[in-house]
Amino acid sequence: MPRTRETQSGTPARPPASTRDNGKPSKQRAPTTQKAKPTRTQLEARNEVLTASEKSFRLIEDELRRERLFLRQVIDATPSMIFVKDKHGKFLLGNAALAHSCGTTAEKLTGKTDADFNRTPEQIAHFQQIDHDVISSGKALQIPEEEITQADGQVRWFSTGKVPLFNEAGVCDKVLGVATDITEQRQTQKDLEQRVAERTAELVSANEKLTAQIEERNRLENALIDISEQEQRRMGQDLHDGLCQSLSGLAFMARSLTKTLEAQELAGPAAEAARLAALIHQSVEASRDIAKGLHPVVMDAEGLVSALHELAARSSGSISCRLRCERMVPITDNSVALHLYRIAQEAVTNALKHSGARSITLSLRLRQNLLSLSVADDGCGMPEVIHVGDGMGVRLMKYRADVIGADFSIGRRKNHGTRVSCVLPMAAVEQQQPPASPLSPSLNQG
């Protein structure tokens, strides 16, 4: 018998595939893997996962729905109009206030433009231009006032702020707007401005009337002062030309009588006649002083200085009164010179009557466009606080200073006594000082 081949391990070798199965060649089959069916436990686990995911999704949907409802309630409760537009001017969102203005509902606003509602062509063009500016620049804008026509045709005023909105790519393609109705505030402001304008007009009118009354009062007061000064000048002239001349005649006759009595060796009557002549001469001098006081300032450039010099001379007696004036101060306006003299005269009179001073100094000088007149004494002085309205004399001095545009003051001196000052701005034409007068170095009296 023929022997079969064996493998080295002693196991018989398998016949070739071509000789298996009755010696016929057979097809080689690829190995197959069967998918195992999930078990019941696995199916239940998968079902639980799907159920949990579905519940979670429903919870998220409910939460989103509540948030949208909450946001809708918030913007609808806001009295201002809130809206979002795209770059074509279509509303993507609008609240109840905007819907009411447009005469529609918030749901029907979507996809509409301002042209779909009761807006004028000017308003539509204005809104489009502002929206375009915000979207193209990417910057917010604030419009203080703009008019918007409502659905019922009523025009109301709004203050609107518009803010750009950007998409995921960072491109501005929408605009958010908030418009607040300011019609009532604007009307209130206009009413207030109208009342202010009316009140201002009333105040201006009242002020003009008051100014006119003040000017008229000043005119009358100045006229009264002028009349008073004219009357005083007339009286002074009458005293000088009338009474003084008559008294001078009597004095001449008394002196003649004295000589006649002396020639007749009548010593007693002659002495009486001489005393009579002396008394008449004293009366003449007193009358002349009164006349000069009534008409003190001569109508010339040096009239004020001369009048102040004579005032100081007449006031010197039991006390010393002197005038300090470095040089002649020209005053071309006789009215100004007369007011300054009257101020000095009143101050000297007050010092003589009330201060108990031993000396009075009048000072007149011109420095840096300012004419300064002062009257100082070394008396008991005045109270610490001096009110310009205290006393008729002080009021008259203050009034005269106001008439000529001067600053008036009265107060205590540093050490003792009182000082009255009047400072007057001088025009350039009045500052041309003449050469020093021969009287200037000797204007100190007493």
C-alpha positions as CSV (number, residue, x, y, z in Angstrom):
1,M,0.0,0.0,0.0
2,P,1.3,3.4,-0.8
3,R,2.1,5.5,2.3
4,T,0.7,9.0,2.9
5,R,2.8,12.0,3.7
6,E,2.9,13.1,7.2
7,T,4.0,16.4,8.7
8,Q,6.9,16.6,10.8
9,S,4.6,16.5,13.8
10,G,3.2,13.3,12.7
11,T,-0.2,14.6,11.8
12,P,-1.6,13.7,8.5
13,A,-1.5,16.5,5.9
14,R,-4.8,17.9,4.6
15,P,-5.4,17.2,1.0
16,P,-5.3,20.2,-1.4
17,A,-8.3,22.3,-1.7
18,S,-8.6,21.3,-5.3
19,T,-8.8,17.7,-4.4
20,R,-11.3,18.1,-1.4
21,D,-14.9,17.3,-1.6
22,N,-14.9,14.4,-3.8
23,G,-11.9,15.6,-5.7
24,K,-13.7,18.6,-7.0
25,P,-12.3,22.1,-6.6
26,S,-14.3,24.2,-4.1
27,K,-14.8,28.0,-3.7
28,Q,-12.9,29.7,-0.8
29,R,-15.4,31.5,1.5
30,A,-14.5,34.8,3.4
31,P,-15.1,34.7,7.1
32,T,-18.3,36.5,8.1
33,T,-19.0,38.4,11.4
34,Q,-22.5,38.5,12.8
35,K,-23.7,41.8,14.6
36,A,-24.8,41.0,18.0
37,K,-28.3,42.2,18.9
38,P,-28.5,44.8,21.8
39,T,-29.7,43.3,24.9
40,R,-32.8,44.5,26.7
41,T,-30.8,46.3,29.3
42,Q,-28.9,48.2,26.7
43,L,-32.2,49.3,25.0
44,E,-33.6,50.5,28.2
45,A,-30.5,52.5,29.0
46,R,-30.6,54.1,25.5
47,N,-34.2,55.0,26.0
48,E,-33.5,56.6,29.3
49,V,-30.8,58.8,27.7
50,L,-33.1,59.9,24.9
51,T,-35.8,60.6,27.4
52,A,-33.5,62.8,29.5
53,S,-32.2,64.7,26.5
54,E,-35.7,65.3,25.3
55,K,-36.7,66.6,28.8
56,S,-33.6,68.8,28.9
57,F,-34.4,70.2,25.4
58,R,-37.9,71.0,26.5
59,L,-36.7,72.7,29.6
60,I,-34.3,74.9,27.5
61,E,-37.2,75.7,25.1
62,D,-39.4,76.6,28.1
63,E,-36.7,78.8,29.6
64,L,-36.1,80.6,26.3
65,R,-39.8,81.1,25.8
66,R,-40.1,82.6,29.3
67,E,-37.1,84.9,28.6
68,R,-38.5,86.1,25.4
69,L,-41.9,86.7,27.0
70,F,-40.1,88.6,29.9
71,L,-38.1,90.7,27.4
72,R,-41.2,91.4,25.4
73,Q,-43.0,92.5,28.6
74,V,-40.1,94.7,29.5
75,I,-39.9,96.6,26.2
76,D,-43.7,96.7,25.9
77,A,-44.0,98.2,29.4
78,T,-41.4,100.9,28.4
79,P,-43.1,104.2,27.5
80,S,-40.4,105.0,25.1
81,M,-40.5,103.6,21.5
82,I,-37.9,100.8,21.1
83,F,-37.1,99.4,17.7
84,V,-34.5,97.6,15.7
85,K,-34.1,98.2,11.9
86,D,-31.9,96.5,9.3
87,K,-29.9,98.4,6.7
88,H,-32.9,98.6,4.4
89,G,-35.0,100.4,7.0
90,K,-37.2,97.3,7.8
91,F,-38.3,96.8,11.4
92,L,-36.9,93.7,12.9
93,L,-38.3,94.5,16.4
94,G,-40.7,97.0,17.9
95,N,-42.4,97.5,21.2
96,A,-46.0,98.4,22.0
97,A,-45.3,102.1,22.2
98,L,-43.9,102.1,18.6
99,A,-46.8,99.9,17.4
100,H,-49.3,102.4,19.0
101,S,-47.6,105.3,17.3
102,C,-47.8,103.4,13.9
103,G,-51.4,102.3,14.5
104,T,-50.7,98.6,14.4
105,T,-49.5,95.8,16.6
106,A,-45.9,94.7,17.5
107,E,-46.3,91.5,15.5
108,K,-47.3,93.3,12.4
109,L,-44.4,95.7,12.6
110,T,-41.8,93.2,11.5
111,G,-40.8,93.6,7.9
112,K,-42.4,97.1,7.6
113,T,-40.7,100.4,7.1
114,D,-41.6,104.0,8.2
115,A,-43.0,104.6,4.7
116,D,-45.8,102.0,5.5
117,F,-47.2,104.3,8.3
118,N,-48.4,107.8,8.7
119,R,-45.0,109.6,8.3
120,T,-44.4,112.6,6.2
121,P,-41.8,112.4,3.3
122,E,-39.5,114.8,5.3
123,Q,-39.7,112.5,8.3
124,I,-39.0,109.4,6.3
125,A,-36.0,111.0,4.6
126,H,-34.8,112.2,8.0
127,F,-35.1,108.7,9.6
128,Q,-33.3,107.0,6.7
129,Q,-30.5,109.5,6.7
130,I,-29.9,109.0,10.5
131,D,-30.1,105.2,10.2
132,H,-27.6,105.3,7.3
133,D,-25.2,107.5,9.3
134,V,-25.3,105.2,12.3
135,I,-24.8,102.0,10.3
136,S,-22.1,103.4,8.0
137,S,-20.1,105.0,10.8
138,G,-20.7,102.4,13.4
139,K,-21.2,105.2,16.0
140,A,-24.1,106.1,18.1
141,L,-26.0,109.3,17.6
142,Q,-28.3,111.4,19.8
143,I,-31.1,113.5,18.2
144,P,-32.2,116.0,20.8
145,E,-35.5,116.8,19.0
146,E,-37.3,115.3,16.1
147,E,-41.0,115.4,15.2
148,I,-42.9,112.2,14.4
149,T,-46.5,112.1,13.1
150,Q,-48.7,109.6,14.9
151,A,-51.2,107.3,13.4
152,D,-54.0,109.7,14.3
153,G,-52.2,112.6,12.5
154,Q,-51.0,114.2,15.7
155,V,-47.4,115.5,15.6
156,R,-45.3,114.8,18.7
157,W,-41.7,115.5,19.6
158,F,-39.2,112.9,20.6
159,S,-35.6,112.8,21.8
160,T,-34.0,109.8,20.1
161,G,-30.9,107.8,20.6
162,K,-29.7,105.4,17.9
163,V,-27.0,102.7,18.5
164,P,-25.3,100.5,15.9
165,L,-25.6,96.7,16.2
166,F,-23.0,94.3,14.8
167,N,-23.3,90.7,13.4
168,E,-21.0,87.7,14.1
169,A,-18.6,89.0,11.4
170,G,-18.3,92.3,13.2
171,V,-20.2,94.2,10.4
172,C,-22.8,96.8,11.5
173,D,-26.0,95.8,9.7
174,K,-28.7,96.9,12.2
175,V,-29.6,99.9,14.3
176,L,-31.2,100.0,17.7
177,G,-33.3,103.1,18.5
178,V,-35.0,104.4,21.6
179,A,-37.3,107.5,21.2
180,T,-38.6,109.3,24.3
181,D,-41.7,111.5,24.0
182,I,-40.7,115.1,25.1
183,T,-43.8,116.9,23.7
184,E,-45.0,118.0,27.2
185,Q,-41.6,118.9,28.4
186,R,-41.0,120.9,25.2
187,Q,-44.3,122.7,25.5
188,T,-43.6,123.4,29.1
189,Q,-40.2,124.8,28.1
190,K,-41.7,126.9,25.4
191,D,-44.4,128.2,27.9
192,L,-41.6,129.0,30.4
193,E,-39.5,130.7,27.8
194,Q,-42.6,132.7,26.7
195,R,-43.3,133.7,30.3
196,V,-39.7,134.6,30.8
197,A,-39.8,136.7,27.6
198,E,-42.9,138.4,28.7
199,R,-41.6,139.0,32.2
200,T,-38.3,140.3,30.7
201,A,-40.2,142.7,28.5
202,E,-42.2,143.9,31.5
203,L,-39.0,144.4,33.5
204,V,-37.4,146.2,30.6
205,S,-40.4,148.4,30.3
206,A,-40.5,149.0,34.0
207,N,-36.8,149.7,34.0
208,E,-37.1,152.1,31.1
209,K,-39.9,154.0,33.0
210,L,-37.8,154.0,36.2
211,T,-34.8,155.2,34.3
212,A,-36.9,157.9,32.8
213,Q,-38.2,158.9,36.2
214,I,-34.7,158.9,37.7
215,E,-33.4,161.0,34.8
216,E,-36.4,163.4,35.2
217,R,-35.8,163.5,38.9
218,N,-32.1,164.2,38.4
219,R,-33.0,166.9,35.9
220,L,-35.4,168.5,38.3
221,E,-32.9,168.3,41.1
222,N,-30.1,169.7,39.0
223,A,-32.5,172.5,37.9
224,L,-33.4,173.2,41.5
225,I,-29.7,173.3,42.4
226,D,-29.0,175.6,39.4
227,I,-31.9,177.8,40.4
228,S,-30.6,177.9,44.0
229,E,-27.1,178.7,42.8
230,Q,-28.4,181.4,40.5
231,E,-30.5,182.9,43.3
232,Q,-27.5,182.8,45.6
233,R,-25.4,184.5,43.0
234,R,-28.1,187.1,42.6
235,M,-28.2,187.7,46.3
236,G,-24.4,187.8,46.5
237,Q,-24.4,190.3,43.6
238,D,-27.1,192.4,45.3
239,L,-25.2,192.3,48.6
240,H,-22.0,193.4,46.8
241,D,-23.5,196.0,44.6
242,G,-26.3,197.2,46.9
243,L,-25.8,196.8,50.6
244,C,-22.0,196.9,50.5
245,Q,-22.0,200.1,48.5
246,S,-24.6,201.6,50.8
247,L,-22.6,200.7,53.9
248,S,-19.5,202.0,52.3
249,G,-21.2,205.3,51.7
250,L,-22.3,205.4,55.4
251,A,-18.8,204.6,56.5
252,F,-17.5,207.5,54.4
253,M,-20.1,209.8,55.9
254,A,-19.2,208.6,59.4
255,R,-15.6,209.3,58.8
256,S,-16.4,212.8,57.5
257,L,-18.6,213.4,60.5
258,T,-15.7,212.4,62.8
259,K,-13.4,214.9,61.2
260,T,-16.0,217.6,61.5
261,L,-16.6,216.9,65.2
262,E,-12.9,216.8,65.8
263,A,-12.5,220.2,64.1
264,Q,-15.1,221.6,66.4
265,E,-13.2,220.1,69.3
266,L,-16.1,217.9,70.3
267,A,-14.1,214.9,71.5
268,G,-16.9,212.8,72.8
269,P,-19.2,213.0,69.7
270,A,-16.1,212.6,67.5
271,A,-15.1,209.4,69.3
272,E,-18.7,208.0,68.9
273,A,-18.6,208.9,65.2
274,A,-15.3,207.1,64.8
275,R,-16.7,203.9,66.5
276,L,-19.7,204.2,64.2
277,A,-17.4,204.4,61.2
278,A,-15.5,201.3,62.4
279,L,-18.7,199.3,62.9
280,I,-19.9,200.2,59.5
281,H,-16.6,199.2,58.0
282,Q,-16.8,195.8,59.8
283,S,-20.3,195.4,58.4
284,V,-19.0,196.1,54.9
285,E,-16.4,193.4,55.2
286,A,-18.9,190.9,56.6
287,S,-21.3,191.6,53.8
288,R,-18.5,191.1,51.3
289,D,-17.6,187.8,52.8
290,I,-21.3,186.7,52.7
291,A,-21.4,187.8,49.1
292,K,-18.3,185.8,48.2
293,G,-19.8,182.8,49.9
294,L,-23.0,183.1,47.9
295,H,-21.1,183.6,44.7
296,P,-17.6,182.1,45.3
297,V,-16.3,180.8,41.9
298,V,-15.3,183.2,39.2
299,M,-15.9,182.0,35.7
300,D,-12.3,181.3,34.8
301,A,-9.7,178.4,34.8
302,E,-8.3,179.4,38.2
303,G,-11.7,180.2,39.9
304,L,-11.8,177.1,42.1
305,V,-8.3,177.6,43.5
306,S,-9.0,181.2,44.3
307,A,-12.3,180.5,45.9
308,L,-10.8,177.7,48.1
309,H,-8.0,180.1,49.0
310,E,-10.6,182.7,50.2
311,L,-12.6,180.0,52.0
312,A,-9.5,179.0,54.0
313,A,-8.8,182.6,54.7
314,R,-12.3,183.4,55.9
315,S,-12.4,180.2,58.0
316,S,-9.2,181.0,59.9
317,G,-9.7,182.5,63.2
318,S,-9.6,180.6,66.5
319,I,-8.3,177.6,64.5
320,S,-5.9,177.3,61.6
321,C,-7.3,176.6,58.1
322,R,-5.0,176.3,55.2
323,L,-5.1,175.2,51.5
324,R,-2.5,172.9,50.0
325,C,-2.3,173.1,46.2
326,E,1.0,172.4,44.4
327,R,-0.1,174.2,41.3
328,M,-3.1,175.7,39.7
329,V,-5.7,173.0,38.7
330,P,-7.7,174.2,35.7
331,I,-11.5,173.5,35.8
332,T,-13.1,174.7,32.6
333,D,-16.7,173.7,33.7
334,N,-17.9,176.3,36.2
335,S,-20.7,174.0,37.4
336,V,-18.1,171.3,38.3
337,A,-16.0,173.9,40.1
338,L,-19.0,175.2,42.0
339,H,-20.0,171.7,43.2
340,L,-16.5,171.0,44.3
341,Y,-16.4,174.3,46.2
342,R,-19.7,173.6,47.9
343,I,-18.5,170.2,49.0
344,A,-15.4,171.8,50.5
345,Q,-17.4,174.6,52.1
346,E,-19.8,172.1,53.7
347,A,-16.9,169.9,55.0
348,V,-15.2,173.0,56.5
349,T,-18.4,174.2,58.1
350,N,-19.0,170.7,59.7
351,A,-15.4,170.7,61.0
352,L,-15.8,174.1,62.5
353,K,-19.1,173.3,64.2
354,H,-18.7,169.7,65.4
355,S,-15.1,168.4,65.4
356,G,-13.5,170.6,68.0
357,A,-10.4,170.7,65.7
358,R,-7.4,172.9,66.1
359,S,-6.6,172.9,62.4
360,I,-8.2,172.2,59.1
361,T,-6.4,171.3,55.9
362,L,-7.9,171.6,52.4
363,S,-6.0,169.8,49.7
364,L,-6.4,170.0,45.9
365,R,-4.2,168.0,43.5
366,L,-4.2,166.4,40.1
367,R,-2.5,162.9,39.8
368,Q,-2.8,160.4,36.9
369,N,-6.1,161.7,35.4
370,L,-7.7,162.1,38.8
371,L,-8.6,165.4,40.6
372,S,-8.6,164.9,44.3
373,L,-10.2,167.3,46.8
374,S,-10.0,166.6,50.5
375,V,-10.8,168.3,53.8
376,A,-9.1,166.9,56.9
377,D,-9.2,168.0,60.5
378,D,-7.6,166.9,63.7
379,G,-10.7,166.9,65.8
380,C,-12.6,164.3,67.7
381,G,-13.4,162.3,64.6
382,M,-16.5,160.5,63.6
383,P,-17.9,157.0,64.5
384,E,-16.1,154.0,63.1
385,V,-18.9,153.4,60.6
386,I,-20.0,156.4,58.6
387,H,-23.2,156.2,56.6
388,V,-23.4,158.5,53.7
389,G,-27.1,159.0,54.4
390,D,-26.4,160.3,57.9
391,G,-27.1,164.1,58.1
392,M,-28.4,166.5,55.5
393,G,-24.9,168.0,54.9
394,V,-23.4,164.6,54.1
395,R,-26.2,163.7,51.8
396,L,-25.8,167.0,50.0
397,M,-22.1,166.5,49.6
398,K,-22.7,162.9,48.3
399,Y,-25.4,164.2,45.9
400,R,-23.1,166.9,44.5
401,A,-20.4,164.4,43.9
402,D,-22.8,162.1,42.1
403,V,-23.9,165.0,39.9
404,I,-20.4,165.6,38.6
405,G,-19.5,161.9,38.4
406,A,-17.1,161.9,41.4
407,D,-16.4,159.3,44.1
408,F,-17.3,160.6,47.6
409,S,-16.1,159.2,50.9
410,I,-16.0,160.3,54.5
411,G,-14.3,158.6,57.5
412,R,-11.9,158.7,60.3
413,R,-8.2,159.4,59.8
414,K,-5.6,157.0,61.0
415,N,-4.6,158.9,64.1
416,H,-7.4,161.3,64.8
417,G,-9.9,163.5,63.1
418,T,-12.1,163.2,60.0
419,R,-11.3,163.3,56.3
420,V,-13.8,164.1,53.5
421,S,-12.6,163.1,50.0
422,C,-13.9,163.6,46.5
423,V,-12.1,162.1,43.5
424,L,-13.1,163.2,40.0
425,P,-11.8,161.6,36.8
426,M,-10.6,164.4,34.5
427,A,-10.8,164.6,30.7
428,A,-7.5,164.9,28.8
429,V,-8.4,168.4,27.6
430,E,-8.7,169.6,31.3
431,Q,-5.3,168.2,32.2
432,Q,-3.2,170.8,30.4
433,Q,-1.8,172.5,33.5
434,P,-0.7,176.1,33.1
435,P,2.5,177.3,34.7
436,A,2.5,177.6,38.4
437,S,0.8,180.7,39.6
438,P,2.6,183.1,41.9
439,L,0.0,182.3,44.5
440,S,0.8,178.6,44.4
441,P,3.7,178.6,46.9
442,S,1.8,180.8,49.3
443,L,-1.6,179.1,49.3
444,N,-1.1,178.0,52.9
445,Q,-3.2,180.1,55.1
446,G,-2.6,180.3,58.8
